[in-house]
Amino acid sequence: MAFREDDRRAYWTQQLDDAYRFMFESILPYRVVECGEKVVSLREASASAGFDVLFSPSKHVQDLDRLFYLREGQIPGFLGAAREMNQRGWILRVEDGYRTRETQKYLGRTPKVFDAVLKSVMWELKGKVPTAEFMFRRCSGMVATVPKFATHMSGSAIDISVVYRDDPAKEVDRGAPYMEMSALTPMGSPFVSDQAQHNRREITALMRRHGFLEYPWEFWHYSSGDAYDQFLSKTGKPAIYGAVDLDPAANTVTPLVNPTQPLNSEEEVRAEIEAALRRLG
């Protein structure tokens, strides 16, 4: 089926509006009863279990190391997913795990991410430069702008890619690379090939079998036990994992005092728009 550019634009607008409402109307007020579980290294857990799992070698924002952690209660599910992927000739590659306040704050402001979102938003607006408030709305659905709904800050979410076990340089086709910021990004995007849609469904079904639920607006993001999971699964139960600060030395987590406070101000977003416009010419 051939799609017009206006079809893609309308889809992008609807999806990002839905994501914003999900964040602010469903997740922001959702009850969290933090259980205090410690985090566990996914590198160490997978190595001890003897499963093939890969991890992104790239640095994070501000040249920080990526923190490949999940909560202790999630480890059996993670290892189960890794084992099943190996059995079917795949390898789970973890792109990202726990994020600190600093990482989450600056991730959406890195030129690679911010410029990609701005270009998509200006395409949506047919060349018009968005206001800081509108850009904040769009960023909220792609790179969480508030700790309460930043599930990477809960230590409960992972971003993943999947590669072939006999050729780890080759990814299982999902229609776009990790961190794509376009109409291809939502899990159910109709703009990727039939094979890519099939692969997304297969990977999601596998992750669900091991307790991880997909985030509908990114084809790489899975989590469990947090507000996304409880709300989308319609359990009626409070989330057990909320945004936390991590003390790596003691391996303790402390709930954020004000998790509803945006990580970036409107003035900071406006400055980033101006900087991005200069970079993009």
C-alpha positions as CSV (number, residue, x, y, z in Angstrom):
1,M,0.0,0.0,0.0
2,A,1.3,3.4,-1.0
3,F,1.2,6.1,1.7
4,R,1.2,9.9,1.0
5,E,3.4,12.2,3.1
6,D,0.2,13.7,4.6
7,D,-0.6,10.2,5.8
8,R,2.7,10.0,7.6
9,R,2.3,13.5,9.0
10,A,-1.2,12.8,10.3
11,Y,0.0,9.5,11.9
12,W,3.0,11.1,13.6
13,T,0.8,13.9,15.0
14,Q,-1.8,11.5,16.3
15,Q,0.8,9.2,17.9
16,L,2.7,11.9,19.6
17,D,-0.5,13.5,20.9
18,D,-1.5,10.1,22.3
19,A,1.9,9.6,23.9
20,Y,1.7,13.0,25.6
21,R,-1.7,12.3,27.0
22,F,-0.5,8.9,28.2
23,M,2.3,10.5,30.0
24,F,0.5,13.4,31.6
25,E,-3.0,12.1,32.1
26,S,-2.4,8.4,32.8
27,I,1.1,8.0,34.2
28,L,1.8,11.2,36.0
29,P,-1.0,10.7,38.5
30,Y,-0.5,6.9,38.7
31,R,0.1,5.6,42.2
32,V,3.6,4.3,43.0
33,V,4.6,2.3,46.1
34,E,8.3,2.0,45.7
35,C,9.4,-1.5,46.9
36,G,13.1,-0.5,47.4
37,E,14.5,-3.5,45.5
38,K,18.2,-3.2,44.6
39,V,19.5,-3.2,41.1
40,V,21.4,-6.0,39.5
41,S,24.0,-5.8,36.7
42,L,22.7,-7.4,33.5
43,R,26.2,-8.1,32.4
44,E,27.0,-10.1,35.5
45,A,23.6,-11.9,35.5
46,S,23.8,-13.0,31.9
47,A,27.5,-14.0,32.2
48,S,26.7,-16.1,35.3
49,A,23.7,-17.7,33.5
50,G,25.9,-18.5,30.5
51,F,23.6,-16.8,27.9
52,D,24.7,-14.7,24.9
53,V,23.7,-11.1,25.6
54,L,25.3,-8.1,24.0
55,F,25.6,-4.5,25.4
56,S,25.9,-1.2,23.6
57,P,29.6,-0.2,23.6
58,S,28.9,3.5,23.2
59,K,29.1,6.1,25.9
60,H,26.1,7.9,27.1
61,V,25.5,11.7,27.3
62,Q,28.2,13.8,28.9
63,D,30.6,10.9,28.2
64,L,29.0,8.9,31.0
65,D,29.0,5.1,31.1
66,R,25.8,3.3,30.3
67,L,24.3,1.6,33.4
68,F,23.0,-1.8,32.4
69,Y,20.9,-2.5,35.4
70,L,17.4,-3.8,36.2
71,R,15.7,-4.4,39.5
72,E,16.4,-7.7,41.2
73,G,12.8,-9.0,40.7
74,Q,13.1,-8.5,37.0
75,I,16.2,-10.6,36.5
76,P,14.5,-14.0,36.1
77,G,12.4,-12.5,33.3
78,F,15.4,-10.9,31.6
79,L,17.3,-14.1,31.7
80,G,14.3,-16.0,30.4
81,A,14.0,-13.7,27.4
82,A,17.8,-13.9,26.7
83,R,17.6,-17.7,26.8
84,E,14.6,-17.9,24.5
85,M,16.3,-15.5,22.1
86,N,19.4,-17.7,22.0
87,Q,17.3,-20.8,21.4
88,R,15.7,-19.3,18.3
89,G,19.1,-18.1,16.9
90,W,18.9,-14.5,18.2
91,I,21.0,-12.5,20.7
92,L,19.4,-9.7,22.9
93,R,21.4,-6.5,22.7
94,V,20.8,-4.1,25.5
95,E,21.1,-0.6,24.3
96,D,20.3,1.2,27.6
97,G,19.2,0.5,31.1
98,Y,19.0,2.6,34.3
99,R,19.5,6.4,33.8
100,T,20.5,8.9,36.4
101,R,18.8,12.3,36.6
102,E,21.8,13.8,34.7
103,T,21.6,11.2,32.0
104,Q,17.8,11.6,31.5
105,K,18.0,15.4,31.6
106,Y,20.7,15.7,28.9
107,L,19.7,12.8,26.7
108,G,16.9,14.7,25.1
109,R,19.2,17.7,24.7
110,T,22.0,15.9,22.9
111,P,22.3,17.2,19.3
112,K,21.7,13.8,17.8
113,V,18.4,13.3,19.6
114,F,17.2,16.9,19.9
115,D,18.0,17.7,16.2
116,A,16.2,14.5,15.1
117,V,13.1,15.4,17.1
118,L,13.2,19.0,15.9
119,K,13.5,18.0,12.3
120,S,10.5,15.7,12.6
121,V,8.5,18.4,14.4
122,M,9.3,21.0,11.8
123,W,8.3,18.5,9.1
124,E,5.0,18.0,11.0
125,L,4.5,21.7,11.1
126,K,5.4,22.1,7.4
127,G,8.5,24.1,8.1
128,K,7.3,26.2,11.0
129,V,9.6,26.5,14.1
130,P,7.8,25.1,17.1
131,T,7.4,26.9,20.4
132,A,9.3,25.7,23.4
133,E,6.0,24.5,24.9
134,F,5.1,22.4,21.8
135,M,8.7,21.0,21.6
136,F,8.4,20.0,25.2
137,R,5.1,18.2,24.4
138,R,6.8,16.3,21.5
139,C,9.9,15.4,23.5
140,S,7.8,14.1,26.4
141,G,6.6,11.2,24.2
142,M,10.0,10.3,22.9
143,V,12.5,11.0,25.7
144,A,10.7,11.3,29.0
145,T,10.8,14.9,30.3
146,V,9.6,14.2,33.9
147,P,11.1,11.6,36.3
148,K,7.7,10.2,37.3
149,F,7.2,8.8,33.8
150,A,10.9,8.2,32.9
151,T,10.9,4.4,33.5
152,H,14.7,4.2,32.8
153,M,15.0,6.3,36.0
154,S,13.0,3.6,37.8
155,G,15.6,1.0,36.9
156,S,12.7,-1.0,35.4
157,A,13.2,-0.4,31.7
158,I,15.5,-1.6,29.0
159,D,16.0,-0.5,25.4
160,I,16.8,-3.4,23.1
161,S,17.9,-4.4,19.7
162,V,18.0,-8.0,18.5
163,V,20.8,-9.6,16.3
164,Y,21.4,-12.9,14.7
165,R,23.5,-15.4,16.8
166,D,25.4,-16.7,13.8
167,D,26.1,-13.1,12.6
168,P,25.9,-10.6,15.4
169,A,26.7,-7.7,13.0
170,K,23.3,-8.2,11.4
171,E,20.2,-6.9,13.2
172,V,16.8,-8.6,13.1
173,D,14.9,-6.1,10.9
174,R,12.5,-3.9,12.8
175,G,12.1,-1.3,10.1
176,A,14.5,1.3,11.6
177,P,17.5,1.6,13.8
178,Y,17.5,2.2,17.6
179,M,16.6,5.8,18.5
180,E,14.8,6.5,15.2
181,M,12.7,9.6,15.6
182,S,10.0,9.5,12.9
183,A,6.7,7.9,11.9
184,L,8.6,4.6,11.9
185,T,9.2,4.8,15.7
186,P,5.8,3.8,17.2
187,M,5.5,0.0,17.8
188,G,2.5,-0.3,15.5
189,S,3.8,1.9,12.7
190,P,2.2,1.0,9.4
191,F,5.1,2.5,7.5
192,V,7.6,-0.3,8.1
193,S,7.6,-3.4,5.9
194,D,5.5,-6.5,6.6
195,Q,8.6,-8.4,7.7
196,A,9.6,-5.6,10.1
197,Q,6.1,-5.6,11.5
198,H,6.2,-9.4,11.9
199,N,9.6,-9.2,13.7
200,R,8.3,-6.5,16.1
201,R,5.4,-8.6,17.0
202,E,7.5,-11.7,17.5
203,I,10.0,-9.9,19.7
204,T,7.2,-8.3,21.7
205,A,5.5,-11.6,22.2
206,L,8.7,-13.1,23.4
207,M,9.4,-10.2,25.9
208,R,5.8,-10.5,27.1
209,R,6.2,-14.2,27.8
210,H,8.9,-13.1,30.3
211,G,7.0,-10.3,31.9
212,F,8.1,-7.3,29.9
213,L,5.6,-5.0,28.3
214,E,6.3,-2.8,25.3
215,Y,6.0,1.0,25.3
216,P,3.6,1.6,22.4
217,W,5.4,4.6,21.0
218,E,8.9,3.2,20.7
219,F,9.7,-0.2,19.2
220,W,12.7,-0.8,21.4
221,H,11.5,0.0,24.9
222,Y,10.3,-2.7,27.4
223,S,9.6,-2.6,31.1
224,S,7.8,-4.3,34.0
225,G,6.5,-3.5,37.4
226,D,6.4,0.3,36.8
227,A,3.5,2.6,36.1
228,Y,3.6,1.9,32.3
229,D,3.2,-1.9,33.0
230,Q,0.5,-1.6,35.6
231,F,-1.6,0.9,33.6
232,L,-1.3,-0.7,30.2
233,S,-1.9,-4.2,31.8
234,K,-5.0,-2.8,33.6
235,T,-4.0,-4.5,36.9
236,G,-5.4,-1.7,39.1
237,K,-2.3,-2.2,41.3
238,P,0.2,0.5,42.2
239,A,3.6,0.5,40.5
240,I,6.3,-1.1,42.6
241,Y,9.2,0.7,40.8
242,G,9.3,4.5,40.6
243,A,12.0,7.0,39.8
244,V,15.0,6.6,42.1
245,D,18.5,7.8,42.8
246,L,21.0,5.0,42.9
247,D,24.0,4.7,45.3
248,P,26.2,2.4,43.4
249,A,28.6,1.8,46.3
250,A,25.9,0.6,48.7
251,N,23.6,-0.6,45.9
252,T,20.6,1.2,47.5
253,V,17.8,3.2,45.8
254,T,16.1,6.3,47.1
255,P,12.8,7.6,45.7
256,L,13.0,11.1,44.3
257,V,11.5,13.7,46.5
258,N,9.7,15.5,43.7
259,P,9.4,13.1,40.7
260,T,6.8,15.3,38.9
261,Q,9.3,18.2,38.5
262,P,10.3,18.6,34.8
263,L,14.0,17.9,34.2
264,N,14.4,20.8,31.8
265,S,12.8,24.2,32.0
266,E,11.0,26.0,29.1
267,E,14.0,28.4,28.9
268,E,16.4,25.4,28.5
269,V,14.2,23.9,25.7
270,R,14.0,27.3,23.9
271,A,17.8,27.6,24.0
272,E,18.1,24.1,22.6
273,I,15.8,25.0,19.7
274,E,17.9,28.0,18.9
275,A,21.1,26.0,19.0
276,A,19.6,23.2,16.9
277,L,18.5,25.7,14.3
278,R,22.0,27.0,14.0
279,R,23.4,23.5,13.6
280,L,20.8,22.6,11.0
281,G,21.5,25.8,9.0
